[in-house]
């Protein structure tokens, strides 16, 4: 790209931003006239405040999703690298004299053909589910255990909190680069420490089983601090009078935990688990960085999506693959919310 093309691209970006700013200002003025002056709506101010965010979501999320949906019905690839003309020309778009529209073929291929070089969708889905269950279970158990410990009276509580939150505060890609170095089979610190106590360290980065275990261990180390902070806030919101009354009634610590602590932190725990599942399910950094040898037994749906799009250059297939992942997550969230009753208080 020469200087003239760069300057032209920059001008287009600036012009687009100016148009968006003018559109948002016009929308705010329209809402003010309609809601405040004419209708005098009670929610006029809140609606005006969320209007810019709505425009941003429309431009940054809704339009890319619709464009990706269009791509998923095409055979777009590196050889047929022509952007579908959504929304001006509909789905049926030609590229180099060939029709790109192939209907639902990509969605059928997601479930019938390998999404990686050999592994199919169901195998990668199973690996992703196992990865998510192990991580979220350890996140909740470890975070709750640390939160209970830090909720008690002790000296240096602030120092302990800062040290535990440190893995979460460090930029994730930096932490993963350090962990990949320390997990080296011959020169890594982990195997050297194991060798110091007479244990032969495994091949963390090359053995399929141990590579998956290394991914889980590192992600647990990264994710426990967040869950601890959330649950610690929930524990601090529980009135101490409840525990005193239970102690007077002769309840044991286990009974107090079961009948007071867990029900009282449930409103905090439910959204934390949902967020944890979605974030872990979509976690790209940990599986991609630690799986440097591209072991298909360590790939998840998200890393498989990345490889399909940017390593195998199957753009139309990757679009269908992305919506399949979205459908899996949507079904989980609906099922979990209905079973846990997370929105019951909202409806009541």
N, C-alpha and C positions, 0 to 999 in steps of 0.2 A: 504494500500500500504506500503510494507516494504522498508527498506533503499536501497536494491539492485534494486528494481523496480523504486524507485525515481531517483537513480543515472542513471539507463538506460534511463529513460524518459528525464532527463536533458541532457544526451549525445546526444540523438536523436534531441532535440531542438537545441543544439549548432551545431550539424552537419548540420541540415537544414539551419540554419542561415549562416553557412560558405558556403554551396552550393549556396544559394541565392546571397551572396556577390560575389562569383566567377562568377556566371552567369551574374550578372549586370556588373562586370568588363569586362568579355568577350564580352558582348553586346556593351559596350562603345568602346572597342578596335576595334570591327568589324565595328561599325558605323564610327569611325575615319578613318579607312583604306578605306572604301567604299566611304563615303560622302566627306571626306576632301582630301584624296590622289588621288583617282581615278576619282570620278564623279566631285569633286570640287563644290558641291552644295552650293547655296547661303544660304540655311536654315540649313546648317550642324550643326552649334553650337546650335541653338534652339532645333533641334531634339535630339542632344546628351544630352541636359539639361533635356528634358522631358522624356527621356528613362527610368531612374530609377523610376520616378513616374508611368510610364506606367506599368513597371514590378510589382510595388507595388499594383496598382489597379487590375492587372490581378490576383495576388495571393490572395489579401484580399477581393476583391469584386466579380470578375467574377467567380472564381472557387467556392466560397461558394454559389453563386446564382445557378450555374449549379447543385451543389450537392443538394441544397434545391429543385430545380426543379425535380430532381430524386426522392427525398423523397416524393414529392407531388403525385407521381404516385404509391405509395406503401401504405400498411396498417400498416406501422411502428407505434408501440405504446410501452408502457412500457412492455407489455407481449411479443411483438415481437421486442425486442430492438437489432436489428442487422443493422449496417450501410450498406446502399447500396454500392456496389463496383464500384461506378462511378470513373473514366471512363473505368475501365478495363473490367468489365463484363456487361456493359450496364444496362438497366432498370430492366430486369427480374432477380431478385435476390431471393434466397431462404434463409429462416431463420427458423432454427429448423425443417427442413424438409418440410416447407410450402412455397409456392410461395408468395412473397410480392407484386408483380405487380398486380394492380387492375385497371389500366387505368385511366379514367376520373371520376371514382366514387367519389373521394374526392371533385372534383370541383362541381359535382352535389349536393353533400351533403351540401356544403357551402351555396347554395341558397335554399335548400329544407328542411334542418334539422336545429334545433337550434344550433347556434354557442356558446351559453352559456348553462346554464341549461334549460332555457325556451325561452329566446329571440332569434329570428332569425336574419339572416344577414340584412334584410331590416330594421328591427327596430333599430338595432345597427348602421346601416349606417345613418338612419335619425337622431339619437342622435348625431352622429359624425358630420354630416353636420350642424346641429343646433349649436353644440358646436363651430365649426370652424367659422361659419358666425358671431355669436355673438362676439366671441373673436377678430377676425380680424377687424370687423367693429369698435369695441371700441378701439382696438389698433391704427388703423389709425386715428380715430377721436380724441382720447386723445393725441396721439403722435403729430399730426398736430397742435392741439390747444396749447400744451406746446411749440412746436417748434416756433410757431408764437409769443408767449409771450416772449420766451428767445431770439428771434431774434431782439427784440426791445432794445433800450438803457435803461439800468437800473443799479442800484447799486447792488453789490453782485451777479452779474450774474453767476460767477464761482461757488459760494456756492450753488446757486439754482440748477445748473446743476449737481453738485456732489451729492446733496441730492436726486434728481430725479433718477439718474442713480444707486443709491445704491441698490434698489431691484434687479436690473439686475446683479450687481456685487457680491451679496451674493450667495454662493453655493445654488443651487435650492433645493436640498434635505433638507438642513438645514432650509431654509425659510419655506418649506412645513411642516416640523415637528413642527415648531413654530406655524404656522397657524392652524394645526390640533389641537394643544393644546388650542389655543385661541378661536377656534370655538366649544369647548365643550359646550354642552347645559346647564350645571349647573355651571361649574367652569370657563368657558372660559371668557376672557376679553371682547369679543364682546357682549355677552349677558348681562354681568354685566354692561357695559356702557349703553346698551339699557334699562336695568332695572332702571338705575339711572335717566332716563328721562321719566319713566313711560311706557315703551314699553316692552311687553313680548317677549323675544327673541325666535326665532324658534329653532327647533331641526336640526341644520345644518348638522349633521353627520348621522342622522337616517331617517329623512323624505326625500323621493325621490326627491320632487320638490326643497326643500331647499338645499339638498346636491348638486344637479346640479347647483343651483344658486351660492353656495359657491365655487364650482370649477371654474365657470366663473369669479367671482369676484377676486379670488386669481390669476388666470392666467392673467387677465387684469392688475392687479397690477404688475405682473412679466414682462409682455410683452410691456407695454407702453414705458418704457425707451429706449428699442432698437429702436422702431419705431421713437421716438423723436430724437434720435441721427442721424438716417439716414436722416430724413426729415429736420432736422436743417442744416445738411451739404448741402442738396439740396437748401434750402433757401439762404444760404450764398453764393451760386454760382450764384445767379441771379444778374445781374448788376443793380445798383441803378438808372442808367440813365433811365431805362424803366419806373420805377415808377414816376420819375420826369416828363418825357414826358407825361405820362398818367394824371398826376395832372394838367399839363398845359392845356391839352385838355379838362379838366373838368370832368374826370372820377372819380366816387366815389370809396370808399374803397372796396365796394363789387364788383364793376366792375373790379377794378385792381386785386383783388383776383381771379376772375373768368377767366379773359382774359390774365393775366400775370403769377400769382403765380402758378395756377394749371397746365397750359401747360408747364411751365418751370421746374416744379418738376416731371412731368410725367415720364421722363427717370429714375428717382430715385424711384418714387413711384411704378411703375410697377414691377420691380424685388423685391422690398421690400414686396409687397402684395403677390407675388408668394412664396417667402420664408416664409412669415407669415402663409400662408395657409398650406404649406407643413409641417412646424414645428408644427403648432397647430393641424393639422390633425393627425400627428404622435406623438403628445405629450403623453408621457407615465407617467411621474412623477406625474403631478397634478391629473389626474383622479384616478390613482392607490393609491396614498398616502391619498388623502382626502376621497376616497370611501373605508374606512376601513371595512365597513359592507358588502362589495361586493353587493351593490344594482345594479341590472342589468339595471335599468333605468339611472344609472350614468356611465355605462361602454361605452367606445368608441371601435372602431374597433381594435385599438392597444392593449388596455387592454384585450379585448376579445381574441385576438390572444395569448397574454401571458397566459391567463387562459387555453385556449385550449391546448397549448403546455406544460406548466409546472405545471398546477394544474389538468387538466383532462388527461394529457399524451397522447394526440392524435396527434402524431408527423406528420404523413402523412397528416391528415386533416389540421393541422396547416400550413404545407407547401403550400397546395392549398389556404388556407385562406390568407396567406401572399401575394401570387401572385394576388389574387382578390383585395386586398387593393392597391397593386402596380398599377394594371390596372385602378382603380378608380382615383388615383392621376395622372397617365399619361394622361388620357382623360381630366382631368381638366386643366392640364398645357397646353396641345395642344389647347384646346378650348380657354383658356384665352389669350394665346400668339397670336392666330389668330385674336381674336376679338379686342384685345388692340393694335395690330400692334407693339408689342414690338421689333420684329426683322426686321421691315420694313427698318430702316436705314441701317441695315447690308446688306440686299439684294440690296438696292439702291446704 
